[in-house]
Amino acid sequence: MKLLRTIALDPSDTFIFEVAAEPGDWAVSGAFRFCDRDPAELMGKDRSAFRGGFLGVQSWGWSTLVQIVHATDADRRKLVELLAAQLVDRFGAPDLATANIAAEEEVAFAESLCTHPVSTLIAVHRSANGGEVRESFRKLQLREGGGHDRAFSFMEVEDDPEPESGLDLVDMNLESRRR
């Protein structure tokens, strides 16, 4: 079986997100963290987490990239239990039984993203349109002879068309200065 773990190739997540996930944390999509918020009103680091973050389950922080890793049945059970506990403690789920159902669904979805070989990196892009959130996932493949040593020297994107991009770096810079 394969699951997702957060990976930090450089310290950028500590600048991009309010709370960065710990490297090696079990990960899920985490889009549910925004279910009670209007994506159009998100600003700064919250907006960054919505647009391109995976949720580290133990740290409750965000990671730009996750890595597909081998996992055991025991790892999966522990992940579901940990996420269920976090949903009660941090997200207001009414009880562990209800949270377990939601956690199982989140972990199953994360597991469904693991169709590529172990060590493959995955990135997410989220957008909202007409009240619907769309997630697209990209496989980032190592170049021949490459390793996970530097974030911007080795990635080739495969399988997914370019996401819609209204990204304005000048606007993002102005947003961060306002805070």
HURA-V740857 format. One record per residue. D_CENTER is the distance of its C-alpha to the mean C-alpha in Angstrom with 1 decimal. Layout:
D_CENTER
D_CENTER
This chain:
19.3
15.9
12.5
9.3
9.5
7.9
10.4
12.1
14.6
16.0
15.9
14.4
11.3
14.1
15.6
12.8
11.4
13.8
12.4
10.6
9.3
12.2
12.2
12.6
11.0
10.2
6.7
6.1
4.6
6.1
8.1
11.1
11.0
12.5
15.1
17.9
17.4
18.6
16.0
19.1
20.0
16.8
17.8
16.8
13.8
12.9
13.1
10.9
8.0
8.9
9.4
6.7
3.8
0.9
4.6
7.2
9.9
13.0
12.4
10.7
9.1
6.2
5.5
6.2
6.7
6.9
10.4
12.3
14.9
17.9
17.9
20.9
21.7
22.1
18.6
17.3
19.7
18.8
15.0
16.3
18.8
16.5
14.1
17.3
18.8
16.0
16.3
19.9
20.0
17.3
16.9
20.5
20.7
24.4
24.7
23.2
24.5
22.7
19.4
19.8
20.0
16.8
15.0
16.7
15.4
11.7
12.3
14.5
12.0
9.6
12.9
13.9
11.5
13.3
16.5
16.7
18.4
17.2
15.9
14.4
11.3
8.8
7.3
6.5
9.2
10.0
13.6
16.1
19.7
22.4
20.4
18.0
14.3
13.6
10.5
11.3
9.8
11.7
13.1
14.1
17.4
19.5
22.8
25.8
26.6
23.4
21.4
18.2
20.4
19.6
16.6
18.6
21.4
20.1
17.6
19.0
17.0
18.2
18.3
16.7
18.9
18.1
16.0
18.3
18.3
20.1
18.7
21.5
21.3
24.5
23.3
20.1
22.5
24.9
22.3
21.3
25.1
25.8
23.9
